Amino acid sequence: MAMRPETERETGGGWRRRPRQARSQATVSALLTAAEELFSQHGFNGTTTEDIARRAGTGIGSFYDYFPNKIAIALALLESHSGRLADAARRIFVSHGSESLASGLPKVIRSLYESYRDNQDIFIRLVNDVPELRDVADIYSIERLIDRTSLIFLQNHEDEILRPDLSETHQFLNMVFVGSIRQYLSATGHEIGEDEFVTRLARTVYCYLRDGPVADDA
């Protein structure tokens, strides 16, 4: 039976059904890997569902068994990468949580930057290419993913932090940290290299935490 044109399927998102058996999980994994590769190489608009199925080594019918359209598999990629990034963030904060702020913070910032950089095709480019993903991007944003673990990290170093309101400080630094990384990765023609950028970002965050309250003008 002939498939409906893809344009008729490009409305809405979400799984058609999730895989439960090992064979189904392997098929979905192959489809997700193929979609990620093709979106990275050709962009969302330059990739068709047929391209994804072909790259995955399966039939187009298998694609539509799990995903109603291309938006749905893009959303599944965002979900998958968000989960992995959240797990990585927890490991990063825990692994450096017992170190001093001066020692642990630069390592945390560098590791988080590298995790975000390695997933930028999903968190930046794919979200920018697919308007429907922007509506849910906040749910999977790095700010939200690291919110709890980053606050716990700061609480564990509260005796080293001179800022009076830790919750407010945490919220502000999350915005600065994520905004700086997103801007750096989105821009081209940088005047400073990646290593220097991360070093400066870590120094900025550390100095802010250690600066303490600013006295009111007399």
C-alpha positions as CSV (number, residue, x, y, z in Angstrom):
1,M,0.0,0.0,0.0
2,A,1.4,3.4,-0.9
3,M,2.5,5.6,1.9
4,R,0.9,9.1,2.3
5,P,3.2,11.9,1.3
6,E,5.5,13.0,4.1
7,T,4.1,16.5,4.0
8,E,0.8,15.1,5.3
9,R,2.7,13.6,8.3
10,E,4.7,16.6,9.3
11,T,2.1,17.9,11.9
12,G,2.6,17.2,15.6
13,G,5.1,15.0,17.3
14,G,5.4,12.3,19.9
15,W,6.0,8.6,19.8
16,R,3.5,6.4,18.0
17,R,4.5,3.6,20.3
18,R,7.6,2.9,22.4
19,P,9.7,-0.2,21.9
20,R,9.6,-2.9,24.6
21,Q,11.3,-6.0,23.1
22,A,15.0,-6.2,22.4
23,R,14.5,-6.4,18.7
24,S,12.2,-3.3,18.6
25,Q,14.7,-1.4,20.8
26,A,17.5,-2.2,18.4
27,T,15.4,-0.9,15.5
28,V,14.5,2.3,17.3
29,S,18.2,2.8,18.3
30,A,19.2,2.4,14.7
31,L,16.6,4.9,13.6
32,L,17.6,7.4,16.2
33,T,21.3,7.1,15.3
34,A,20.5,7.5,11.6
35,A,18.4,10.5,12.2
36,E,21.0,12.2,14.3
37,E,23.7,11.6,11.7
38,L,21.5,12.8,8.8
39,F,20.3,15.9,10.7
40,S,23.9,16.8,11.5
41,Q,25.0,16.3,7.9
42,H,22.1,17.6,5.9
43,G,19.9,19.5,8.5
44,F,16.4,18.7,9.5
45,N,14.8,20.1,6.3
46,G,17.3,18.3,4.1
47,T,16.5,14.9,5.5
48,T,13.4,12.8,4.8
49,T,11.9,9.9,6.7
50,E,12.9,7.6,3.8
51,D,16.5,8.8,4.2
52,I,16.4,7.9,7.9
53,A,14.9,4.5,7.3
54,R,17.4,3.7,4.6
55,R,20.4,4.8,6.7
56,A,19.1,2.7,9.6
57,G,18.8,-0.4,7.3
58,T,15.1,-0.8,7.8
59,G,11.9,-0.2,5.8
60,I,9.9,3.0,5.9
61,G,7.1,1.1,7.6
62,S,9.3,0.4,10.6
63,F,9.9,4.1,10.9
64,Y,6.2,4.8,11.0
65,D,5.6,2.0,13.5
66,Y,7.3,4.1,16.1
67,F,7.3,7.7,14.9
68,P,4.3,9.4,13.2
69,N,6.6,12.0,11.5
70,K,10.0,13.5,11.3
71,I,9.2,15.9,14.2
72,A,8.5,13.0,16.4
73,I,11.9,11.5,15.9
74,A,13.6,14.9,16.4
75,L,11.7,15.1,19.8
76,A,12.9,11.6,20.7
77,L,16.4,12.7,20.0
78,L,16.0,15.7,22.2
79,E,14.6,13.6,25.0
80,S,17.4,11.0,24.7
81,H,20.2,13.5,24.7
82,S,18.7,15.4,27.6
83,G,18.6,12.3,29.7
84,R,22.2,11.5,28.9
85,L,23.3,15.0,29.6
86,A,21.5,15.1,32.9
87,D,23.1,11.8,34.0
88,A,26.5,13.2,32.9
89,A,25.9,16.4,34.9
90,R,25.1,14.4,38.0
91,R,28.3,12.4,37.7
92,I,30.4,15.5,37.1
93,F,29.1,17.4,40.2
94,V,29.4,14.3,42.4
95,S,32.9,13.5,41.2
96,H,34.2,16.9,42.1
97,G,31.9,17.7,45.0
98,S,34.5,16.9,47.7
99,E,37.2,19.1,46.2
100,S,37.7,22.7,47.2
101,L,35.8,25.3,45.2
102,A,39.0,26.6,43.6
103,S,40.0,23.1,42.5
104,G,36.6,21.5,41.7
105,L,34.7,24.4,40.0
106,P,37.0,24.7,36.9
107,K,36.8,21.0,36.3
108,V,33.0,21.0,36.6
109,I,32.7,23.9,34.2
110,R,35.0,22.4,31.7
111,S,33.3,19.0,31.8
112,L,29.8,20.5,31.5
113,Y,31.0,22.7,28.6
114,E,32.4,19.6,26.8
115,S,29.1,17.7,27.4
116,Y,27.1,20.5,26.0
117,R,29.5,21.0,23.1
118,D,29.3,17.4,22.2
119,N,25.5,17.6,22.0
120,Q,25.2,21.0,20.3
121,D,23.8,19.5,17.1
122,I,20.7,18.6,19.1
123,F,20.4,21.3,21.8
124,I,21.3,24.2,19.5
125,R,21.0,23.4,15.8
126,L,18.1,21.0,15.8
127,V,16.1,23.1,18.1
128,N,16.7,26.1,15.9
129,D,15.7,24.2,12.8
130,V,12.5,22.7,14.2
131,P,10.0,25.4,15.5
132,E,7.9,22.7,17.1
133,L,10.9,21.7,19.4
134,R,11.2,25.3,20.7
135,D,7.9,24.9,22.6
136,V,9.3,22.0,24.6
137,A,13.0,23.1,24.6
138,D,12.7,24.6,28.1
139,I,11.8,21.3,29.6
140,Y,15.0,19.8,28.2
141,S,17.2,22.9,28.6
142,I,20.6,22.5,30.3
143,E,19.5,25.1,32.8
144,R,16.8,22.8,34.1
145,L,18.8,19.6,33.7
146,I,21.6,20.9,36.0
147,D,19.4,23.0,38.3
148,R,19.2,20.7,41.3
149,T,22.7,19.2,41.1
150,S,24.4,22.5,40.6
151,L,22.6,24.0,43.6
152,I,23.7,21.0,45.7
153,F,27.2,21.5,44.6
154,L,27.1,25.2,45.7
155,Q,25.5,24.2,49.0
156,N,28.4,21.8,49.6
157,H,30.8,24.7,49.3
158,E,28.7,27.3,51.1
159,D,31.4,28.0,53.6
160,E,33.7,29.1,50.7
161,I,31.0,31.3,49.0
162,L,30.8,34.9,50.0
163,R,27.6,35.8,48.3
164,P,24.7,36.2,50.9
165,D,21.8,34.6,48.9
166,L,22.9,31.3,47.6
167,S,19.6,30.6,45.8
168,E,19.7,33.9,44.0
169,T,23.4,33.4,43.2
170,H,22.7,29.9,41.8
171,Q,19.9,31.1,39.6
172,F,22.0,34.0,38.2
173,L,25.1,31.9,37.6
174,N,23.1,29.2,35.8
175,M,21.8,31.8,33.3
176,V,25.3,33.3,32.8
177,F,26.9,29.9,32.5
178,V,24.5,28.5,30.0
179,G,24.0,31.7,28.1
180,S,27.7,32.1,27.6
181,I,28.2,28.6,26.4
182,R,25.3,28.8,24.0
183,Q,26.5,32.1,22.6
184,Y,30.0,30.8,22.1
185,L,28.9,27.6,20.4
186,S,26.4,29.4,18.2
187,A,28.8,32.1,17.0
188,T,31.6,31.8,14.4
189,G,34.9,33.5,14.0
190,H,35.9,33.5,17.7
191,E,38.8,35.7,18.7
192,I,39.6,33.5,21.6
193,G,40.0,29.7,21.5
194,E,37.9,27.2,23.2
195,D,40.3,26.4,26.0
196,E,40.8,30.1,26.8
197,F,37.0,30.6,26.7
198,V,36.4,27.9,29.3
199,T,39.2,29.1,31.5
200,R,37.8,32.6,31.5
201,L,34.3,31.4,32.1
202,A,35.5,29.3,35.1
203,R,37.4,32.3,36.5
204,T,34.4,34.6,36.1
205,V,32.1,32.2,38.0
206,Y,34.7,31.6,40.7
207,C,35.4,35.3,41.2
208,Y,31.7,36.1,41.4
209,L,31.2,33.5,44.1
210,R,34.1,34.8,46.1
211,D,33.5,38.5,45.6
212,G,30.9,38.8,48.4
213,P,28.2,41.5,48.8
214,V,28.7,44.9,47.4
215,A,28.3,47.7,49.9
216,D,25.5,50.2,49.3
217,D,26.6,53.7,48.2
218,A,26.8,56.1,51.1
